[in-house]
């Protein structure tokens, strides 16, 4: 019998955005002047995740850049976000093309987001008896965690320094189980998506209520019946806030917006092998070395192409074991106005190419 599949499903938008801000100071570009620093960062993180997980298939999801079903239905969704900078838009397009060239399977669903790709992939892999590791910095993926699905949540320090979230680790961190996470997030709110939470309910109170009641619906039902248990847990003032009809409406709206679509067409057919390992070692090396990542290419040849490590020997000058990229771990927390200006043209092409 063949081993059950291990799927590595990556949120391409999430990782590319992090790379865009954390490596913006490099201003790395191609020989023709096209921005490429975020693509380089994304490639290193995909390879690092594959090296850590050891998957049998790699899939990367991207948001539809043209339209969004959620924003059409709920115009306030992400309405506070500024338009993407041209250098980010161009690298989102380039990233998908480079990943396909590498041999990784890329999915951009019509009107949907990378979150929906990851949710669909996890559900279908679990149904096939396999295991999925989701790679993202988006906390919404916590709702997908179960015994067959874990989340490698990328935080400052990159993939190697990021926690692999399981049901028990999620409960230890937040005080809720994965099946409660969407209620938890809907009560708390998500400012990054322009979804305010229920007034008076922060993460600690949300976790306390869900630990006692199991679901947010049970909390609101108790409040409707007088709220004695709720008042005993979080005080009469919070109970009174929850009794406001707007509180339940806010929770219901957030739940609806946060719900994943789990029937995305992934294009993974038995008679095709998109994203299935091993990938062509020649292609892997050509693509990664071509983007100035020789160290990453060595790792990828092992974890994506199945090549045995080279025999021990002295390092080859100019071919490092690890590509050292100058990540700025604090960049994503700065506003656009405080980021340093980006160079319009490469100052030193050698640093970009090798």
JOHUJO-V989859 format. One record per backbone hydrogen bond with DSSP energy under -0.5 kcal/mol. NH is the residue of the N-H (numbers start at 1). CO is the residue of the C=O. If there is no record, write none. Layout:
BEGIN
nh=NH co=CO
nh=NH co=CO
END
This chain:
BEGIN
nh=7 co=5
nh=7 co=131
nh=8 co=57
nh=9 co=7
nh=9 co=133
nh=10 co=8
nh=10 co=59
nh=11 co=135
nh=12 co=10
nh=12 co=61
nh=13 co=61
nh=15 co=11
nh=16 co=12
nh=17 co=13
nh=18 co=14
nh=19 co=15
nh=20 co=16
nh=21 co=17
nh=22 co=18
nh=23 co=19
nh=24 co=21
nh=26 co=23
nh=27 co=23
nh=27 co=24
nh=30 co=34
nh=33 co=30
nh=36 co=28
nh=37 co=28
nh=40 co=36
nh=41 co=37
nh=42 co=38
nh=43 co=39
nh=44 co=40
nh=45 co=41
nh=46 co=42
nh=47 co=43
nh=48 co=44
nh=49 co=45
nh=50 co=46
nh=51 co=47
nh=52 co=48
nh=53 co=49
nh=54 co=50
nh=56 co=6
nh=57 co=6
nh=58 co=275
nh=59 co=8
nh=60 co=105
nh=61 co=10
nh=62 co=107
nh=64 co=112
nh=65 co=63
nh=69 co=111
nh=72 co=68
nh=73 co=69
nh=74 co=70
nh=77 co=74
nh=78 co=193
nh=79 co=76
nh=81 co=78
nh=88 co=85
nh=89 co=85
nh=90 co=86
nh=91 co=87
nh=92 co=88
nh=93 co=89
nh=94 co=90
nh=95 co=91
nh=96 co=92
nh=97 co=93
nh=98 co=94
nh=99 co=95
nh=100 co=96
nh=101 co=97
nh=102 co=98
nh=103 co=99
nh=104 co=99
nh=105 co=58
nh=107 co=60
nh=109 co=62
nh=112 co=109
nh=116 co=113
nh=117 co=113
nh=118 co=114
nh=119 co=115
nh=120 co=116
nh=121 co=117
nh=122 co=118
nh=123 co=119
nh=124 co=120
nh=125 co=121
nh=126 co=122
nh=127 co=123
nh=128 co=124
nh=129 co=126
nh=130 co=125
nh=131 co=5
nh=132 co=148
nh=133 co=7
nh=134 co=132
nh=134 co=150
nh=135 co=9
nh=136 co=134
nh=136 co=152
nh=139 co=137
nh=141 co=138
nh=142 co=139
nh=143 co=140
nh=144 co=141
nh=145 co=142
nh=146 co=149
nh=149 co=146
nh=150 co=132
nh=151 co=165
nh=152 co=134
nh=153 co=151
nh=153 co=163
nh=154 co=136
nh=154 co=152
nh=158 co=155
nh=161 co=158
nh=162 co=159
nh=163 co=153
nh=165 co=151
nh=165 co=163
nh=170 co=166
nh=171 co=167
nh=172 co=168
nh=173 co=169
nh=174 co=170
nh=175 co=170
nh=175 co=171
nh=176 co=170
nh=180 co=177
nh=181 co=177
nh=181 co=178
nh=184 co=180
nh=185 co=181
nh=186 co=182
nh=187 co=183
nh=188 co=184
nh=189 co=185
nh=190 co=195
nh=193 co=190
nh=194 co=191
nh=195 co=190
nh=196 co=194
nh=197 co=188
nh=198 co=187
nh=201 co=198
nh=202 co=200
nh=206 co=202
nh=207 co=203
nh=208 co=204
nh=209 co=205
nh=210 co=206
nh=211 co=207
nh=212 co=208
nh=213 co=209
nh=214 co=210
nh=215 co=213
nh=219 co=215
nh=220 co=216
nh=221 co=217
nh=222 co=218
nh=223 co=219
nh=224 co=220
nh=225 co=221
nh=226 co=223
nh=227 co=222
nh=231 co=227
nh=232 co=228
nh=233 co=229
nh=234 co=230
nh=235 co=231
nh=239 co=235
nh=240 co=236
nh=241 co=237
nh=242 co=238
nh=243 co=239
nh=244 co=240
nh=244 co=241
nh=247 co=244
nh=248 co=244
nh=249 co=245
nh=250 co=246
nh=251 co=247
nh=252 co=248
nh=253 co=249
nh=254 co=250
nh=255 co=251
nh=256 co=252
nh=257 co=253
nh=258 co=254
nh=259 co=255
nh=262 co=260
nh=266 co=264
nh=269 co=267
nh=272 co=269
nh=275 co=103
nh=276 co=273
nh=277 co=56
nh=278 co=304
nh=279 co=304
nh=284 co=280
nh=285 co=281
nh=286 co=282
nh=287 co=283
nh=288 co=284
nh=289 co=285
nh=290 co=286
nh=291 co=287
nh=291 co=288
nh=292 co=289
nh=293 co=288
nh=297 co=293
nh=298 co=294
nh=299 co=295
nh=300 co=296
nh=301 co=297
nh=302 co=298
nh=302 co=299
nh=303 co=299
nh=304 co=300
nh=305 co=300
nh=306 co=302
nh=307 co=301
nh=317 co=315
nh=319 co=316
nh=324 co=322
nh=325 co=323
nh=327 co=325
nh=328 co=22
nh=329 co=327
nh=331 co=328
nh=333 co=330
nh=334 co=331
nh=338 co=335
nh=339 co=335
nh=339 co=336
nh=351 co=348
nh=352 co=348
nh=353 co=349
nh=354 co=350
END
